[in-house]
Amino acid sequence: MADCVTLAAQEVCLPGSDHKMYHSLGYSLIQALKSLATFEEEDLEHAIELCRNTSVITQLVRKTESGWIASASRLAKGSTSLSALKGMVSILPWTCDHHHS
C-alpha cells in the first residue's frame, strides 16, 4: 500500500517538477525519503541534486516583499512593532467594534 501511495504521489509531483516550486518540493522530498530507505549512493546523489534544483526554483519564483504583503509577512514573523500595527488602516467595510455592536 505504501508503494502505491508513493507512486501516486510521484505521479502528481513529477509533471512540472522542473519548474513548479511545490511540485519540485514534493518530488524531491519523495526521492529524499526513498534514498534514505535504500542508502544507495546513486539514490542519495539523485535526491541531493533534486533538492538543489528545488532550491534554485524556489529562489527564482520567490517574489520580493513589498507593500501590504511585506507588512503581512513581517507581522507573521513577529517583526512588526506595535506602533506600526496601530497605524494600519482597515480595508474591511466594518471593524470588529462595529461588527459586535
C-alpha positions as CSV (number, residue, x, y, z in Angstrom):
1,M,0.0,0.0,0.0
2,A,2.8,2.4,0.9
3,D,4.4,1.8,-2.5
4,C,1.1,2.6,-4.2
5,V,0.7,5.8,-2.3
6,T,4.3,6.8,-3.1
7,L,3.8,6.1,-6.8
8,A,0.6,8.1,-6.8
9,A,2.4,11.0,-5.1
10,Q,5.3,10.8,-7.6
11,E,2.8,10.8,-10.5
12,V,1.3,14.0,-9.1
13,C,4.6,15.8,-8.4
14,L,6.7,14.7,-11.4
15,P,5.0,16.7,-14.1
16,G,6.2,20.3,-13.6
17,S,8.8,19.4,-11.0
18,D,11.4,21.1,-13.2
19,H,9.7,24.5,-12.9
20,K,6.9,24.5,-10.4
21,M,8.0,25.1,-6.8
22,Y,5.6,22.8,-4.9
23,H,5.8,20.0,-7.5
24,S,9.6,20.2,-7.3
25,L,9.5,20.2,-3.5
26,G,7.2,17.2,-3.3
27,Y,9.1,15.2,-5.8
28,S,12.5,16.0,-4.2
29,L,11.1,15.1,-0.8
30,I,9.8,11.7,-2.0
31,Q,13.1,11.0,-3.7
32,A,15.0,12.0,-0.5
33,L,12.9,9.7,1.6
34,K,13.3,6.8,-0.8
35,S,17.1,7.4,-0.9
36,L,17.2,7.3,2.9
37,A,15.4,3.9,2.8
38,T,17.9,2.4,0.3
39,F,21.1,4.2,1.3
40,E,22.3,3.6,-2.3
41,E,24.9,6.2,-3.3
42,E,23.2,6.8,-6.6
43,D,19.8,7.4,-5.0
44,L,21.3,9.7,-2.4
45,E,23.1,11.8,-5.1
46,H,20.0,12.0,-7.2
47,A,17.9,13.2,-4.2
48,I,20.6,15.8,-3.3
49,E,20.6,17.1,-6.9
50,L,16.8,17.3,-6.9
51,C,16.9,19.2,-3.6
52,R,19.4,21.7,-5.1
53,N,17.1,22.1,-8.1
54,T,14.2,22.8,-5.8
55,S,16.2,25.5,-4.0
56,V,17.0,27.2,-7.4
57,I,13.4,27.1,-8.5
58,T,12.3,28.5,-5.1
59,Q,14.7,31.4,-5.4
60,L,13.5,32.1,-9.0
61,V,9.8,32.2,-8.1
62,R,10.2,34.0,-4.8
63,K,8.9,37.5,-5.1
64,T,10.5,40.4,-3.3
65,E,8.5,41.6,-0.4
66,S,6.9,45.0,-0.8
67,G,3.7,46.8,0.2
68,W,1.0,45.0,2.2
69,I,2.5,41.6,1.5
70,A,5.7,42.6,3.2
71,S,3.7,44.0,6.1
72,A,1.7,40.8,6.5
73,S,4.9,38.8,6.3
74,R,6.6,40.9,8.9
75,L,3.6,40.6,11.1
76,A,3.6,36.8,10.7
77,K,7.3,36.7,11.5
78,G,6.7,38.9,14.6
79,S,8.9,41.7,13.5
80,T,6.3,44.5,13.2
81,S,6.2,46.9,16.1
82,L,3.0,47.7,18.0
83,S,3.1,51.3,16.8
84,A,3.1,50.1,13.2
85,L,0.1,47.8,13.8
86,K,-1.8,50.7,15.4
87,G,-1.1,52.8,12.4
88,M,-2.6,50.3,10.0
89,V,-5.8,51.3,8.1
90,S,-8.7,48.8,8.0
91,I,-9.6,47.6,4.5
92,L,-12.8,46.0,5.6
93,P,-16.1,47.8,5.4
94,W,-16.6,47.3,9.1
95,T,-14.3,46.9,12.1
96,C,-14.5,44.4,14.9
97,D,-16.1,47.1,17.1
98,H,-18.9,47.7,14.7
99,H,-19.4,44.1,13.9
100,H,-20.1,43.2,17.6
101,S,-22.3,46.2,18.3
